[in-house]
Amino acid sequence: MSIEHWWSKLKPSTQKWLIENNGDAVPPEVVVEITQAGGPIASDPWWVGRSGPSGFYFSDEAVDWIEAVANGEMPERP
């Protein structure tokens, strides 16, 4: 499922955290919430960046999408 479909299912506090920490490693509890909202972190969705020892990161396109939302825009999927 794409970011524009699961974003609205996140808690407002989670959306706020993602906006305020856009581009940073996403904490495991936020990854769980995204997964529960329908955003599986698998099968190479466009919004998945990388995962590693420091955590999960969104792709550059997803970071841009979140930034657009933070600016009051309703972006389309790239």
Secondary structure, 3 states (H helix, E strand, C coil): CCHHHHHHHCCHHHHHHHHHCCCCCECHHHHHHHHHCCCCCCCCCCCEEEEECCEEEECHHHHHHHHHHHCCCCCCCC
